[in-house]
């Protein structure tokens, strides 16, 4: 056993400094008081900043290669009025980073870093006049999409983006520092990077899926986010596994399915999917994300009726993802006219997912503020 006076084992990455403190008000209490604004798609904002996300690790690659870009993307959403920032850990996994020769301890540190970066972006807006850099203003990395510098970067505190004047229309909540951080726990299919998170049914048991999710949940929970976002869940088996994996982590969760029509991506009835969380006190909100705005309409009402809990809804722009071409097709149907109906049906966490950027979130925040 290593004593307190002995140095840590060789190769252990140094721990990041403690992140800024989160809001004093629990998110569950805020949801009881009214609607809270979520952020939008992290990947599209990173691409707007010039980042290459063609790697299988997607935005999670930047946790090692260029963390300042992630912090800048979060800050752009806070300036737009987002009150909840979802971390860049969606596609971060031990298996994915192992293909880049990063070990478990290093991946644990990257998962914790995802929370710290979001917390720091939120903290930049605690006082009027402080905000992160706008899109395109951050360098701080090689920008070539590689991961060659990852071993040197893991465990080292990321560079702090510069200070800028607050953007017009910055929300009062953001100015006051009322910004919560949600640790993203993406589905097993995200690790496969083959579009299977939009199908589910991986051929794994609930126990096997729980074994996959539990270490990631533990690493994120150690960084003390305000909530864990069990998101883009394609089927009931994985939802059950994720809830079991998070059961003793000490952090509340929301459960959000990816759907098509009135079914999960795996073809199960949404009523049964939502019912899984109805009596789970750890779950503070239930709903849908990474679906079309039209599919979200009926799901919001059903989630509230089945569970009696606040509803979370953050659809895509309405365009379709072509997993083979790795590109989006079609046109945007993200329409603020839907927001009033969602709120009337119990939506209390409202934002956007893929292809919904800071401009749309700024409009959404203005709509919710009335």
N, C-alpha and C positions, 0 to 999 in steps of 0.2 A: 504494500500500500504506500502511495506517495505521500510524504508529510507535507504540511503547508509550507515549510521552508525550502523544499526541494523544487527545482525548476520543472516545468511540464515536460512530458515526453517529447523527444525531438520530432519535428514535423507537425506539431500541433499549431494551427494558425492562431495568432493573437486575437483576443476577443475585441470586438468593436466597443467603443465607449458607450455608456448607457444612452438610449435615445431620449429626446425630450419627453416630458410627461404628456399624457393624453388629456382629453377634456375631463373635468370632474363629473359631469353629468353622464350617467350610463346611457348608451344608445337606446336601450329598451325604454327608458323613461322619456327620451326625446320623441320616440315613435308614438308614445301615448299622448303626447302633446300636439302632434301634427306631422306634416309631411317633411321628410328629410331628403335632400338632393344628393344623389349618387354622382360619381364621375362618369366619364364616357370610356370609349375604347382606348386602352393604353397603347396598343400596337400602332394604331393610325396616327397618334400624336408623336410617337417615336419616329415613325417614317417621315412625318412632316418635319422633324428635326434633322432628317438626313441619315437616320440609322438604317442599316441593312439587316433585315429580319428574315432572310432566306434560310438561315440555319435551322436545323430541326429543333433547337432549343428555343427558337422564336425570341420573344422579348426577354426571356430568362437569361439568355446569353450575356446580356448587358450587365447583369448582376456581377459578373466577373470581369468583363472587358471594359465597361464604361458606365459605372453606376451613376455618374453625374448626369447622364442623359435621362436616366429613370427619374431621378429627383426633379429634374427640370420639367419632365412631362407631368409628374404629379402636381408641381407648382402651377403649371398652366391651367389645370382643372380647378385648383383652389381659387385662382384669380377669376375663373369663370363663374364661381359660386358654388362649386361642389362642397358638400359637407361630409362626405365619406369618400375616402381614397382606397381603392382596392389594389393590393400589392402586386408586384410583378412576378409572383411565385406560381402562377397558374400552370406553367409548363416546366417548372423546376422540379427535377426528380433525381434520385441517386443514380438510377439507370441511365438517364440522359447525360448527366455530367460525367458518369463513369466512362462513357465513350470519348470524353475529352480528357481522360486520365486524372480526374479529380476524385478524391476519396470522400468517405462518408463525413468525416469531421469538416472538411472543406465545404461540402454541400450544406451541412447544418449551418455553418457560418453564413453562407449565401442566403439561405432561407431566412435567417434572423435579419440579415442585412436588408432584405426586401421590406421588412416592417420598419426598420430604422430609417430608411430612405423616405418612405411615405410620412413617417412621423416628423422628420426634419422639414420636409416640404410644407407640412401643415404648420409647423412652428414658425416658419418664415413670415407667416401672415398674422401673427399674434398682435402685431402693432401696425397701425395704419402707415402705409408707405413702404412696407417690406413685402417683397414677393420674389418668386424665383424668376429666372431668365425666360424670355419668350422663346418660342420655337426658333431653332437655328442659332441661338446665341451661346450654346455650350460646345466646347471642344472636349478636352479632358480625356481623350482616348485615341486609339489608333484609327477607329472608324472604318477598318477594312473588313469587319465581320469575322475576323479570326479570333481564336481564344488562346493565342500563344503566350500572352502576358497574364493569363488567369492565375497561375500559381503565385506570381508575385503580388497580384492584387487582392487575392482572397485573404481576408483578415485585416487588411489595411483600410483605414478610414477613407472613404471616398472624398474627392475634392468637393468643397462647398461652392455651389454656383454663386455668382455675384448678386449683389442687392440691386433692386430696381424699384422705381416708383410704382405704387399700386395702380393697377389697370382701372380704367373707368368701369363703373358698374360692379366693382368687387362687392361681394355680399357682406352684409353686416356680420353674419355668423362667421365668415372667414376672417374678417378684421378682428373679431373678438377671440379667435383661436378655437372656435367650436367646430373642429374638424376631427372626425373619427377615422380610425384606420381599420380596414378589414383585410385580414390575411387570406389571400386567395388559395383555396384548395381545389385544384382542377381535377377532372376525372382521369381514370387510368388511361383512357384513349388518347389524352393529350400527350402523354409520354411516348406513345407509339408514333405520333406525328404522321398519321396516315388518314386522318379524317374519321377515325372510328369513334371519336367522342360524339359524333353525330349519328351513330348507329347503336352503340351499346352492345350488350350481348357478347362479351369477349370470350365466353367459355370458361370463365373463372367462377369459383364459388364465392359466396359472401365472405367466408373466412379468409380466402386468398386475397380478395380485394381489401379487406380490413387490414391484413398484414402489409399490403402495399401502402396504404394511406397512413397508418398509425405513426410511423417515424416522421413523416413530413408534418403531420399535425403537431406532434410533440415539439419539433424544432421551431415551428411558427409560434406555438403557444408560449414557448420560453421567452420570446421577444415581447410578449404581452400586447398583442393587438387588442383593440376594443371588441372585436368580433371576428369569427372565422366565417368566410364566405365559402360554403360548400356549393360550388357553382358549376353550371353547364352540365348537370348530372343527366345522363341519357336514359337511365332505367332505375327501377325500384331496387333491384339487388344492390347496385352500387350506392344508392342513397342509404340503404340500410347499413352497408359496410362503412360508409363515411360517418354516419351518426354513431355507430359503435366505436369507431376509431377516435372520435372526438369526445366520447362520453366523460372521461375523467381528466380532461385537459385544463379545466378551470376557466375556460373562455366561452362565452355564449356563441351561438352560431346562427346563421341563416341558411336555409336550404332552398336552392334554386335549380329547377329543372330546365333543360333544353327540350323543346317540344316541336311537334309538327301537327298542326290542327288541334284536335282534342286528345292527343295521345303523347306519351313520352316518345323520344326518338326510337326506343326499342319497341314501340307499339302497344304500351300498356295504358289503361284508362287513367286519366289525370286524377280523377276522384280518389282512386286507390293510392296513387303516388303521393298526393298531398296528405292523405289520412295517416301516412306513416309517421308524420311529425306532429299530429294533432295533440297528443298527450305528452309530448316531450318538452319538459320545462326549460331545457337548455336552448331550444329553438325559439328565437325571438321574432322571426319572420319567415314566411314561406312564399314561394312564387316561382317566377320564370325569368330566364335571361337567354341571350344568344338565340333568339327566335325572331320571327317577323313581328312587327307591331300589330298586324292584324290577328295573328295567333295569340298574342298576349291579351287581347280584349276579353275573350271569354275565360281565359285562364285566371285572370285577376279575380273575377267574381267568384269562380269556383274555389280558388285557394282560400278566400276569406270565409266562404260558406262552410267548407269542410273542416277547417282548422280553428276558426274563430281568432286567428292571430293576425297581426299586421302583415300586409302583403308587400313583397319586394318584386319590382318589375323593372328590368333594364334590357329591352330588346335591341337587336341590331338595327342598322339603318333600313333594313328591308331588302337589301341586295342579297344575292345568293353566293355562297362560297363554293368555288370549283376546286375540290381538293387535288384533282389531277393537274390542273393548270396552275394551282396555287394563286388564284386571282378571284376577284369579285365580279359578278355579272348582274345585269339588271339596273334598276334605278332605286333611289331612296324613297321610302314611304314613311319615314319617321316624321310624325305630324303632331304638333303640340295640341291640336284639337282633341286628341285622345286622352290627354292628361286629366282633364276634369272628370271624365267618365271613370278612369282608373281610380282616382282619389275617392270618388263617390262609392266605389265598390270595395274600398278598404286599403288601397295602396298607400303605404306610408314611407317606403323607400323607392324612389323613382329616379332613374337615370338612363344611361345608354350603354350598349356593348359595342361590338365591332362596327367601325365606320361612323360612329357618333363621336364628334369631336368637341373641343371647348366652345366653339361658336354655338352649337346646338345646346350644350349644357348651360351656357349663359342665358339663352332664350328660355330654357326650361326653368332655370332658377328664377328668372324674372316673372314667368307665368305663375310659379308656385307662391312667390312673394306677393303676387296680386298687384 
